[in-house]
Amino acid sequence: MGKDEFGRGFPLARDGIGGLNMPVITIETTELTKEQKSRIVDLFTRNASEITGIPEQAFTIIFHEIPRENFGVGRVLLSEIKD
């Protein structure tokens, strides 16, 4: 049994072959606001839990924010593209 941030227990999902299923969702993106990250965490966790049947508390979401000057698309740095 796992524990959430409030110390409440929750069943750990099994992967079908005897192991625990503790999924990690990694998001690589340019800079986001705290509000945007909060919304992504809420929606991704809720939807992934619904789809997989794994409890929401088992999910971890990690953001890797890449500065626009370190992100190139189609031979152009994102920092050079006007929003």
mmCIF file as gemmi writes it, N, C-alpha and C atoms, coordinates in Angstrom:
data_model
loop_
_atom_site.group_PDB
_atom_site.id
_atom_site.type_symbol
_atom_site.label_atom_id
_atom_site.label_alt_id
_atom_site.label_comp_id
_atom_site.label_asym_id
_atom_site.label_entity_id
_atom_site.label_seq_id
_atom_site.pdbx_PDB_ins_code
_atom_site.Cartn_x
_atom_site.Cartn_y
_atom_site.Cartn_z
_atom_site.occupancy
_atom_site.B_iso_or_equiv
_atom_site.pdbx_formal_charge
_atom_site.auth_seq_id
_atom_site.auth_asym_id
_atom_site.pdbx_PDB_model_num
ATOM 1 N N . MET Axp A 1 ? 0.849 -1.166 0 1 0 ? 1 A 1
ATOM 2 C CA . MET Axp A 1 ? 0 0 0 1 0 ? 1 A 1
ATOM 3 C C . MET Axp A 1 ? 0.899 1.234 0 1 0 ? 1 A 1
ATOM 4 N N . GLY Axp A 2 ? 0.578 2.198 -0.879 1 0 ? 2 A 1
ATOM 5 C CA . GLY Axp A 2 ? 1.302 3.456 -0.931 1 0 ? 2 A 1
ATOM 6 C C . GLY Axp A 2 ? 0.652 4.48 -0.028 1 0 ? 2 A 1
ATOM 7 N N . LYS Axp A 3 ? 1.287 5.635 0.095 1 0 ? 3 A 1
ATOM 8 C CA . LYS Axp A 3 ? 0.719 6.718 0.894 1 0 ? 3 A 1
ATOM 9 C C . LYS Axp A 3 ? 0.77 7.998 0.077 1 0 ? 3 A 1
ATOM 10 N N . ASP Axp A 4 ? -0.309 8.798 0.17 1 0 ? 4 A 1
ATOM 11 C CA . ASP Axp A 4 ? -0.311 10.087 -0.515 1 0 ? 4 A 1
ATOM 12 C C . ASP Axp A 4 ? 0.309 11.142 0.394 1 0 ? 4 A 1
ATOM 13 N N . GLU Axp A 5 ? 0.293 12.401 -0.056 1 0 ? 5 A 1
ATOM 14 C CA . GLU Axp A 5 ? 0.942 13.469 0.695 1 0 ? 5 A 1
ATOM 15 C C . GLU Axp A 5 ? 0.29 13.738 2.047 1 0 ? 5 A 1
ATOM 16 N N . PHE Axp A 6 ? -0.901 13.188 2.28 1 0 ? 6 A 1
ATOM 17 C CA . PHE Axp A 6 ? -1.598 13.375 3.544 1 0 ? 6 A 1
ATOM 18 C C . PHE Axp A 6 ? -1.499 12.137 4.436 1 0 ? 6 A 1
ATOM 19 N N . GLY Axp A 7 ? -0.692 11.152 4.007 1 0 ? 7 A 1
ATOM 20 C CA . GLY Axp A 7 ? -0.515 9.947 4.791 1 0 ? 7 A 1
ATOM 21 C C . GLY Axp A 7 ? -1.61 8.911 4.617 1 0 ? 7 A 1
ATOM 22 N N . ARG Axp A 8 ? -2.55 9.167 3.695 1 0 ? 8 A 1
ATOM 23 C CA . ARG Axp A 8 ? -3.617 8.201 3.447 1 0 ? 8 A 1
ATOM 24 C C . ARG Axp A 8 ? -3.084 7.084 2.563 1 0 ? 8 A 1
ATOM 25 N N . GLY Axp A 9 ? -3.511 5.871 2.85 1 0 ? 9 A 1
ATOM 26 C CA . GLY Axp A 9 ? -3.078 4.729 2.059 1 0 ? 9 A 1
ATOM 27 C C . GLY Axp A 9 ? -3.879 4.593 0.779 1 0 ? 9 A 1
ATOM 28 N N . PHE Axp A 10 ? -3.255 4.041 -0.258 1 0 ? 10 A 1
ATOM 29 C CA . PHE Axp A 10 ? -3.938 3.719 -1.503 1 0 ? 10 A 1
ATOM 30 C C . PHE Axp A 10 ? -3.291 2.471 -2.082 1 0 ? 10 A 1
ATOM 31 N N . PRO Axp A 11 ? -4.089 1.65 -2.767 1 0 ? 11 A 1
ATOM 32 C CA . PRO Axp A 11 ? -3.527 0.418 -3.331 1 0 ? 11 A 1
ATOM 33 C C . PRO Axp A 11 ? -2.577 0.739 -4.476 1 0 ? 11 A 1
ATOM 34 N N . LEU Axp A 12 ? -1.467 0.034 -4.536 1 0 ? 12 A 1
ATOM 35 C CA . LEU Axp A 12 ? -0.531 0.199 -5.633 1 0 ? 12 A 1
ATOM 36 C C . LEU Axp A 12 ? -0.961 -0.689 -6.787 1 0 ? 12 A 1
ATOM 37 N N . ALA Axp A 13 ? -0.909 -0.146 -7.987 1 0 ? 13 A 1
ATOM 38 C CA . ALA Axp A 13 ? -1.299 -0.913 -9.172 1 0 ? 13 A 1
ATOM 39 C C . ALA Axp A 13 ? -0.205 -1.917 -9.512 1 0 ? 13 A 1
ATOM 40 N N . ARG Axp A 14 ? -0.605 -3.07 -9.955 1 0 ? 14 A 1
ATOM 41 C CA . ARG Axp A 14 ? 0.334 -4.103 -10.389 1 0 ? 14 A 1
ATOM 42 C C . ARG Axp A 14 ? 0.399 -4.098 -11.906 1 0 ? 14 A 1
ATOM 43 N N . ASP Axp A 15 ? 1.558 -4.435 -12.436 1 0 ? 15 A 1
ATOM 44 C CA . ASP Axp A 15 ? 1.733 -4.407 -13.884 1 0 ? 15 A 1
ATOM 45 C C . ASP Axp A 15 ? 1.326 -5.7 -14.572 1 0 ? 15 A 1
ATOM 46 N N . GLY Axp A 16 ? 0.788 -6.658 -13.839 1 0 ? 16 A 1
ATOM 47 C CA . GLY Axp A 16 ? 0.357 -7.916 -14.428 1 0 ? 16 A 1
ATOM 48 C C . GLY Axp A 16 ? 1.421 -8.998 -14.412 1 0 ? 16 A 1
ATOM 49 N N . ILE Axp A 17 ? 2.66 -8.62 -14.1 1 0 ? 17 A 1
ATOM 50 C CA . ILE Axp A 17 ? 3.727 -9.624 -14.03 1 0 ? 17 A 1
ATOM 51 C C . ILE Axp A 17 ? 4.432 -9.575 -12.672 1 0 ? 17 A 1
ATOM 52 N N . GLY Axp A 18 ? 3.715 -9.073 -11.672 1 0 ? 18 A 1
ATOM 53 C CA . GLY Axp A 18 ? 4.245 -9.092 -10.318 1 0 ? 18 A 1
ATOM 54 C C . GLY Axp A 18 ? 4.92 -7.821 -9.852 1 0 ? 18 A 1
ATOM 55 N N . GLY Axp A 19 ? 5.107 -6.854 -10.735 1 0 ? 19 A 1
ATOM 56 C CA . GLY Axp A 19 ? 5.762 -5.607 -10.346 1 0 ? 19 A 1
ATOM 57 C C . GLY Axp A 19 ? 4.767 -4.499 -10.058 1 0 ? 19 A 1
ATOM 58 N N . LEU Axp A 20 ? 5.264 -3.443 -9.45 1 0 ? 20 A 1
ATOM 59 C CA . LEU Axp A 20 ? 4.427 -2.283 -9.193 1 0 ? 20 A 1
ATOM 60 C C . LEU Axp A 20 ? 4.434 -1.363 -10.403 1 0 ? 20 A 1
ATOM 61 N N . ASN Axp A 21 ? 3.314 -0.721 -10.643 1 0 ? 21 A 1
ATOM 62 C CA . ASN Axp A 21 ? 3.179 0.196 -11.764 1 0 ? 21 A 1
ATOM 63 C C . ASN Axp A 21 ? 3.09 1.608 -11.211 1 0 ? 21 A 1
ATOM 64 N N . MET Axp A 22 ? 4.208 2.333 -11.225 1 0 ? 22 A 1
ATOM 65 C CA . MET Axp A 22 ? 4.269 3.7 -10.734 1 0 ? 22 A 1
ATOM 66 C C . MET Axp A 22 ? 4.687 4.587 -11.911 1 0 ? 22 A 1
ATOM 67 N N . PRO Axp A 23 ? 3.735 4.983 -12.758 1 0 ? 23 A 1
ATOM 68 C CA . PRO Axp A 23 ? 4.078 5.674 -13.998 1 0 ? 23 A 1
ATOM 69 C C . PRO Axp A 23 ? 4.63 7.085 -13.789 1 0 ? 23 A 1
ATOM 70 N N . VAL Axp A 24 ? 5.565 7.437 -14.687 1 0 ? 24 A 1
ATOM 71 C CA . VAL Axp A 24 ? 6.136 8.778 -14.722 1 0 ? 24 A 1
ATOM 72 C C . VAL Axp A 24 ? 5.806 9.379 -16.085 1 0 ? 24 A 1
ATOM 73 N N . ILE Axp A 25 ? 5.223 10.563 -16.073 1 0 ? 25 A 1
ATOM 74 C CA . ILE Axp A 25 ? 4.94 11.298 -17.302 1 0 ? 25 A 1
ATOM 75 C C . ILE Axp A 25 ? 5.949 12.435 -17.366 1 0 ? 25 A 1
ATOM 76 N N . THR Axp A 26 ? 6.732 12.474 -18.449 1 0 ? 26 A 1
ATOM 77 C CA . THR Axp A 26 ? 7.745 13.512 -18.624 1 0 ? 26 A 1
ATOM 78 C C . THR Axp A 26 ? 7.311 14.437 -19.753 1 0 ? 26 A 1
ATOM 79 N N . ILE Axp A 27 ? 7.356 15.741 -19.484 1 0 ? 27 A 1
ATOM 80 C CA . ILE Axp A 27 ? 6.937 16.733 -20.467 1 0 ? 27 A 1
ATOM 81 C C . ILE Axp A 27 ? 8.109 17.656 -20.756 1 0 ? 27 A 1
ATOM 82 N N . GLU Axp A 28 ? 8.532 17.7 -22.013 1 0 ? 28 A 1
ATOM 83 C CA . GLU Axp A 28 ? 9.578 18.618 -22.438 1 0 ? 28 A 1
ATOM 84 C C . GLU Axp A 28 ? 8.91 19.749 -23.199 1 0 ? 28 A 1
ATOM 85 N N . THR Axp A 29 ? 9.166 20.974 -22.759 1 0 ? 29 A 1
ATOM 86 C CA . THR Axp A 29 ? 8.454 22.122 -23.297 1 0 ? 29 A 1
ATOM 87 C C . THR Axp A 29 ? 9.27 23.389 -23.099 1 0 ? 29 A 1
ATOM 88 N N . THR Axp A 30 ? 8.837 24.465 -23.736 1 0 ? 30 A 1
ATOM 89 C CA . THR Axp A 30 ? 9.397 25.769 -23.4 1 0 ? 30 A 1
ATOM 90 C C . THR Axp A 30 ? 8.795 26.186 -22.063 1 0 ? 30 A 1
ATOM 91 N N . GLU Axp A 31 ? 9.154 27.363 -21.597 1 0 ? 31 A 1
ATOM 92 C CA . GLU Axp A 31 ? 8.725 27.822 -20.28 1 0 ? 31 A 1
ATOM 93 C C . GLU Axp A 31 ? 7.199 27.882 -20.179 1 0 ? 31 A 1
ATOM 94 N N . LEU Axp A 32 ? 6.682 27.428 -19.032 1 0 ? 32 A 1
ATOM 95 C CA . LEU Axp A 32 ? 5.253 27.483 -18.741 1 0 ? 32 A 1
ATOM 96 C C . LEU Axp A 32 ? 5.047 28.226 -17.433 1 0 ? 32 A 1
ATOM 97 N N . THR Axp A 33 ? 3.852 28.784 -17.262 1 0 ? 33 A 1
ATOM 98 C CA . THR Axp A 33 ? 3.521 29.422 -15.994 1 0 ? 33 A 1
ATOM 99 C C . THR Axp A 33 ? 3.164 28.353 -14.966 1 0 ? 33 A 1
ATOM 100 N N . LYS Axp A 34 ? 3.18 28.727 -13.703 1 0 ? 34 A 1
ATOM 101 C CA . LYS Axp A 34 ? 2.794 27.808 -12.642 1 0 ? 34 A 1
ATOM 102 C C . LYS Axp A 34 ? 1.356 27.336 -12.857 1 0 ? 34 A 1
ATOM 103 N N . GLU Axp A 35 ? 0.491 28.237 -13.295 1 0 ? 35 A 1
ATOM 104 C CA . GLU Axp A 35 ? -0.905 27.886 -13.547 1 0 ? 35 A 1
ATOM 105 C C . GLU Axp A 35 ? -1.029 26.871 -14.681 1 0 ? 35 A 1
ATOM 106 N N . GLN Axp A 36 ? -0.258 27.04 -15.741 1 0 ? 36 A 1
ATOM 107 C CA . GLN Axp A 36 ? -0.289 26.092 -16.85 1 0 ? 36 A 1
ATOM 108 C C . GLN Axp A 36 ? 0.182 24.71 -16.393 1 0 ? 36 A 1
ATOM 109 N N . LYS Axp A 37 ? 1.269 24.674 -15.621 1 0 ? 37 A 1
ATOM 110 C CA . LYS Axp A 37 ? 1.773 23.395 -15.125 1 0 ? 37 A 1
ATOM 111 C C . LYS Axp A 37 ? 0.749 22.725 -14.209 1 0 ? 37 A 1
ATOM 112 N N . SER Axp A 38 ? 0.125 23.504 -13.36 1 0 ? 38 A 1
ATOM 113 C CA . SER Axp A 38 ? -0.885 22.958 -12.453 1 0 ? 38 A 1
ATOM 114 C C . SER Axp A 38 ? -2.038 22.335 -13.224 1 0 ? 38 A 1
ATOM 115 N N . ARG Axp A 39 ? -2.481 23.001 -14.268 1 0 ? 39 A 1
ATOM 116 C CA . ARG Axp A 39 ? -3.583 22.476 -15.087 1 0 ? 39 A 1
ATOM 117 C C . ARG Axp A 39 ? -3.169 21.203 -15.823 1 0 ? 39 A 1
ATOM 118 N N . ILE Axp A 40 ? -1.948 21.189 -16.356 1 0 ? 40 A 1
ATOM 119 C CA . ILE Axp A 40 ? -1.446 19.997 -17.037 1 0 ? 40 A 1
ATOM 120 C C . ILE Axp A 40 ? -1.379 18.819 -16.064 1 0 ? 40 A 1
ATOM 121 N N . VAL Axp A 41 ? -0.833 19.06 -14.866 1 0 ? 41 A 1
ATOM 122 C CA . VAL Axp A 41 ? -0.738 17.988 -13.865 1 0 ? 41 A 1
ATOM 123 C C . VAL Axp A 41 ? -2.128 17.441 -13.556 1 0 ? 41 A 1
ATOM 124 N N . ASP Axp A 42 ? -3.093 18.333 -13.353 1 0 ? 42 A 1
ATOM 125 C CA . ASP Axp A 42 ? -4.455 17.902 -13.044 1 0 ? 42 A 1
ATOM 126 C C . ASP Axp A 42 ? -5.058 17.078 -14.176 1 0 ? 42 A 1
ATOM 127 N N . LEU Axp A 43 ? -5.023 17.605 -15.394 1 0 ? 43 A 1
ATOM 128 C CA . LEU Axp A 43 ? -5.672 16.932 -16.522 1 0 ? 43 A 1
ATOM 129 C C . LEU Axp A 43 ? -4.953 15.651 -16.94 1 0 ? 43 A 1
ATOM 130 N N . PHE Axp A 44 ? -3.625 15.688 -17.013 1 0 ? 44 A 1
ATOM 131 C CA . PHE Axp A 44 ? -2.885 14.488 -17.414 1 0 ? 44 A 1
ATOM 132 C C . PHE Axp A 44 ? -3.082 13.373 -16.397 1 0 ? 44 A 1
ATOM 133 N N . THR Axp A 45 ? -2.979 13.719 -15.108 1 0 ? 45 A 1
ATOM 134 C CA . THR Axp A 45 ? -3.138 12.704 -14.065 1 0 ? 45 A 1
ATOM 135 C C . THR Axp A 45 ? -4.53 12.106 -14.099 1 0 ? 45 A 1
ATOM 136 N N . ARG Axp A 46 ? -5.539 12.961 -14.154 1 0 ? 46 A 1
ATOM 137 C CA . ARG Axp A 46 ? -6.924 12.479 -14.164 1 0 ? 46 A 1
ATOM 138 C C . ARG Axp A 46 ? -7.181 11.57 -15.366 1 0 ? 46 A 1
ATOM 139 N N . ASN Axp A 47 ? -6.779 12.017 -16.546 1 0 ? 47 A 1
ATOM 140 C CA . ASN Axp A 47 ? -7.038 11.23 -17.761 1 0 ? 47 A 1
ATOM 141 C C . ASN Axp A 47 ? -6.219 9.94 -17.797 1 0 ? 47 A 1
ATOM 142 N N . ALA Axp A 48 ? -4.943 10.005 -17.431 1 0 ? 48 A 1
ATOM 143 C CA . ALA Axp A 48 ? -4.115 8.799 -17.44 1 0 ? 48 A 1
ATOM 144 C C . ALA Axp A 48 ? -4.64 7.774 -16.438 1 0 ? 48 A 1
ATOM 145 N N . SER Axp A 49 ? -5.093 8.229 -15.289 1 0 ? 49 A 1
ATOM 146 C CA . SER Axp A 49 ? -5.665 7.322 -14.291 1 0 ? 49 A 1
ATOM 147 C C . SER Axp A 49 ? -6.933 6.666 -14.814 1 0 ? 49 A 1
ATOM 148 N N . GLU Axp A 50 ? -7.775 7.46 -15.441 1 0 ? 50 A 1
ATOM 149 C CA . GLU Axp A 50 ? -9.029 6.93 -15.997 1 0 ? 50 A 1
ATOM 150 C C . GLU Axp A 50 ? -8.754 5.889 -17.079 1 0 ? 50 A 1
ATOM 151 N N . ILE Axp A 51 ? -7.805 6.179 -17.951 1 0 ? 51 A 1
ATOM 152 C CA . ILE Axp A 51 ? -7.494 5.279 -19.062 1 0 ? 51 A 1
ATOM 153 C C . ILE Axp A 51 ? -6.839 3.99 -18.582 1 0 ? 51 A 1
ATOM 154 N N . THR Axp A 52 ? -5.911 4.098 -17.618 1 0 ? 52 A 1
ATOM 155 C CA . THR Axp A 52 ? -5.13 2.935 -17.204 1 0 ? 52 A 1
ATOM 156 C C . THR Axp A 52 ? -5.712 2.179 -16.016 1 0 ? 52 A 1
ATOM 157 N N . GLY Axp A 53 ? -6.558 2.846 -15.241 1 0 ? 53 A 1
ATOM 158 C CA . GLY Axp A 53 ? -7.076 2.234 -14.028 1 0 ? 53 A 1
ATOM 159 C C . GLY Axp A 53 ? -6.094 2.292 -12.869 1 0 ? 53 A 1
ATOM 160 N N . ILE Axp A 54 ? -4.982 3.004 -13.051 1 0 ? 54 A 1
ATOM 161 C CA . ILE Axp A 54 ? -3.99 3.177 -11.991 1 0 ? 54 A 1
ATOM 162 C C . ILE Axp A 54 ? -4.425 4.371 -11.142 1 0 ? 54 A 1
ATOM 163 N N . PRO Axp A 55 ? -4.334 4.268 -9.808 1 0 ? 55 A 1
ATOM 164 C CA . PRO Axp A 55 ? -4.751 5.384 -8.957 1 0 ? 55 A 1
ATOM 165 C C . PRO Axp A 55 ? -3.977 6.668 -9.261 1 0 ? 55 A 1
ATOM 166 N N . GLU Axp A 56 ? -4.673 7.791 -9.186 1 0 ? 56 A 1
ATOM 167 C CA . GLU Axp A 56 ? -4.037 9.085 -9.459 1 0 ? 56 A 1
ATOM 168 C C . GLU Axp A 56 ? -2.799 9.316 -8.611 1 0 ? 56 A 1
ATOM 169 N N . GLN Axp A 57 ? -2.82 8.853 -7.375 1 0 ? 57 A 1
ATOM 170 C CA . GLN Axp A 57 ? -1.703 9.087 -6.455 1 0 ? 57 A 1
ATOM 171 C C . GLN Axp A 57 ? -0.424 8.388 -6.889 1 0 ? 57 A 1
ATOM 172 N N . ALA Axp A 58 ? -0.511 7.439 -7.8 1 0 ? 58 A 1
ATOM 173 C CA . ALA Axp A 58 ? 0.669 6.697 -8.243 1 0 ? 58 A 1
ATOM 174 C C . ALA Axp A 58 ? 1.458 7.44 -9.323 1 0 ? 58 A 1
ATOM 175 N N . PHE Axp A 59 ? 0.858 8.461 -9.94 1 0 ? 59 A 1
ATOM 176 C CA . PHE Axp A 59 ? 1.495 9.154 -11.059 1 0 ? 59 A 1
ATOM 177 C C . PHE Axp A 59 ? 2.464 10.229 -10.586 1 0 ? 59 A 1
ATOM 178 N N . THR Axp A 60 ? 3.571 10.351 -11.306 1 0 ? 60 A 1
ATOM 179 C CA . THR Axp A 60 ? 4.52 11.44 -11.132 1 0 ? 60 A 1
ATOM 180 C C . THR Axp A 60 ? 4.633 12.151 -12.467 1 0 ? 60 A 1
ATOM 181 N N . ILE Axp A 61 ? 4.607 13.482 -12.434 1 0 ? 61 A 1
ATOM 182 C CA . ILE Axp A 61 ? 4.773 14.266 -13.659 1 0 ? 61 A 1
ATOM 183 C C . ILE Axp A 61 ? 5.987 15.16 -13.484 1 0 ? 61 A 1
ATOM 184 N N . ILE Axp A 62 ? 6.893 15.098 -14.46 1 0 ? 62 A 1
ATOM 185 C CA . ILE Axp A 62 ? 8.13 15.877 -14.42 1 0 ? 62 A 1
ATOM 186 C C . ILE Axp A 62 ? 8.149 16.812 -15.628 1 0 ? 62 A 1
ATOM 187 N N . PHE Axp A 63 ? 8.424 18.084 -15.37 1 0 ? 63 A 1
ATOM 188 C CA . PHE Axp A 63 ? 8.556 19.079 -16.438 1 0 ? 63 A 1
ATOM 189 C C . PHE Axp A 63 ? 10.037 19.357 -16.672 1 0 ? 63 A 1
ATOM 190 N N . HIS Axp A 64 ? 10.448 19.281 -17.93 1 0 ? 64 A 1
ATOM 191 C CA . HIS Axp A 64 ? 11.773 19.713 -18.351 1 0 ? 64 A 1
ATOM 192 C C . HIS Axp A 64 ? 11.53 20.944 -19.221 1 0 ? 64 A 1
ATOM 193 N N . GLU Axp A 65 ? 11.78 22.114 -18.648 1 0 ? 65 A 1
ATOM 194 C CA . GLU Axp A 65 ? 11.571 23.353 -19.404 1 0 ? 65 A 1
ATOM 195 C C . GLU Axp A 65 ? 12.852 23.733 -20.133 1 0 ? 65 A 1
ATOM 196 N N . ILE Axp A 66 ? 12.721 23.921 -21.41 1 0 ? 66 A 1
ATOM 197 C CA . ILE Axp A 66 ? 13.852 24.236 -22.265 1 0 ? 66 A 1
ATOM 198 C C . ILE Axp A 66 ? 13.723 25.699 -22.684 1 0 ? 66 A 1
ATOM 199 N N . PRO Axp A 67 ? 14.715 26.528 -22.38 1 0 ? 67 A 1
ATOM 200 C CA . PRO Axp A 67 ? 14.644 27.922 -22.811 1 0 ? 67 A 1
ATOM 201 C C . PRO Axp A 67 ? 14.493 28.007 -24.334 1 0 ? 67 A 1
ATOM 202 N N . ARG Axp A 68 ? 13.731 29 -24.778 1 0 ? 68 A 1
ATOM 203 C CA . ARG Axp A 68 ? 13.463 29.142 -26.209 1 0 ? 68 A 1
ATOM 204 C C . ARG Axp A 68 ? 14.742 29.256 -27.037 1 0 ? 68 A 1
ATOM 205 N N . GLU Axp A 69 ? 15.816 29.813 -26.463 1 0 ? 69 A 1
ATOM 206 C CA . GLU Axp A 69 ? 17.063 29.921 -27.219 1 0 ? 69 A 1
ATOM 207 C C . GLU Axp A 69 ? 17.784 28.577 -27.331 1 0 ? 69 A 1
ATOM 208 N N . ASN Axp A 70 ? 17.298 27.556 -26.612 1 0 ? 70 A 1
ATOM 209 C CA . ASN Axp A 70 ? 17.873 26.208 -26.696 1 0 ? 70 A 1
ATOM 210 C C . ASN Axp A 70 ? 16.959 25.241 -27.425 1 0 ? 70 A 1
ATOM 211 N N . PHE Axp A 71 ? 15.992 25.752 -28.152 1 0 ? 71 A 1
ATOM 212 C CA . PHE Axp A 71 ? 14.975 24.919 -28.789 1 0 ? 71 A 1
ATOM 213 C C . PHE Axp A 71 ? 14.861 25.361 -30.245 1 0 ? 71 A 1
ATOM 214 N N . GLY Axp A 72 ? 15.227 24.484 -31.165 1 0 ? 72 A 1
ATOM 215 C CA . GLY Axp A 72 ? 15.161 24.825 -32.583 1 0 ? 72 A 1
ATOM 216 C C . GLY Axp A 72 ? 14.144 23.991 -33.333 1 0 ? 72 A 1
ATOM 217 N N . VAL Axp A 73 ? 13.433 24.621 -34.242 1 0 ? 73 A 1
ATOM 218 C CA . VAL Axp A 73 ? 12.449 23.935 -35.083 1 0 ? 73 A 1
ATOM 219 C C . VAL Axp A 73 ? 12.629 24.451 -36.504 1 0 ? 73 A 1
ATOM 220 N N . GLY Axp A 74 ? 12.792 23.537 -37.445 1 0 ? 74 A 1
ATOM 221 C CA . GLY Axp A 74 ? 12.895 23.944 -38.847 1 0 ? 74 A 1
ATOM 222 C C . GLY Axp A 74 ? 14.021 24.925 -39.12 1 0 ? 74 A 1
ATOM 223 N N . ARG Axp A 75 ? 15.191 24.659 -38.547 1 0 ? 75 A 1
ATOM 224 C CA . ARG Axp A 75 ? 16.401 25.48 -38.749 1 0 ? 75 A 1
ATOM 225 C C . ARG Axp A 75 ? 16.336 26.829 -38.08 1 0 ? 75 A 1
ATOM 226 N N . VAL Axp A 76 ? 15.363 27.073 -37.199 1 0 ? 76 A 1
ATOM 227 C CA . VAL Axp A 76 ? 15.218 28.372 -36.541 1 0 ? 76 A 1
ATOM 228 C C . VAL Axp A 76 ? 15.064 28.16 -35.036 1 0 ? 76 A 1
ATOM 229 N N . LEU Axp A 77 ? 15.781 28.969 -34.266 1 0 ? 77 A 1
ATOM 230 C CA . LEU Axp A 77 ? 15.602 28.944 -32.813 1 0 ? 77 A 1
ATOM 231 C C . LEU Axp A 77 ? 14.246 29.552 -32.472 1 0 ? 77 A 1
ATOM 232 N N . LEU Axp A 78 ? 13.573 28.951 -31.494 1 0 ? 78 A 1
ATOM 233 C CA . LEU Axp A 78 ? 12.269 29.505 -31.102 1 0 ? 78 A 1
ATOM 234 C C . LEU Axp A 78 ? 12.405 30.938 -30.592 1 0 ? 78 A 1
ATOM 235 N N . SER Axp A 79 ? 13.545 31.277 -30.005 1 0 ? 79 A 1
ATOM 236 C CA . SER Axp A 79 ? 13.744 32.638 -29.513 1 0 ? 79 A 1
ATOM 237 C C . SER Axp A 79 ? 13.745 33.666 -30.637 1 0 ? 79 A 1
ATOM 238 N N . GLU Axp A 80 ? 13.955 33.227 -31.885 1 0 ? 80 A 1
ATOM 239 C CA . GLU Axp A 80 ? 13.951 34.145 -33.018 1 0 ? 80 A 1
ATOM 240 C C . GLU Axp A 80 ? 12.581 34.294 -33.664 1 0 ? 80 A 1
ATOM 241 N N . ILE Axp A 81 ? 11.63 33.476 -33.222 1 0 ? 81 A 1
ATOM 242 C CA . ILE Axp A 81 ? 10.291 33.536 -33.793 1 0 ? 81 A 1
ATOM 243 C C . ILE Axp A 81 ? 9.433 34.457 -32.945 1 0 ? 81 A 1
ATOM 244 N N . LYS Axp A 82 ? 8.783 35.405 -33.574 1 0 ? 82 A 1
ATOM 245 C CA . LYS Axp A 82 ? 7.89 36.333 -32.869 1 0 ? 82 A 1
ATOM 246 C C . LYS Axp A 82 ? 6.603 35.614 -32.504 1 0 ? 82 A 1
ATOM 247 N N . ASP Axp A 83 ? 6.149 35.797 -31.264 1 0 ? 83 A 1
ATOM 248 C CA . ASP Axp A 83 ? 4.889 35.197 -30.817 1 0 ? 83 A 1
ATOM 249 C C . ASP Axp A 83 ? 3.694 35.843 -31.475 1 0 ? 83 A 1
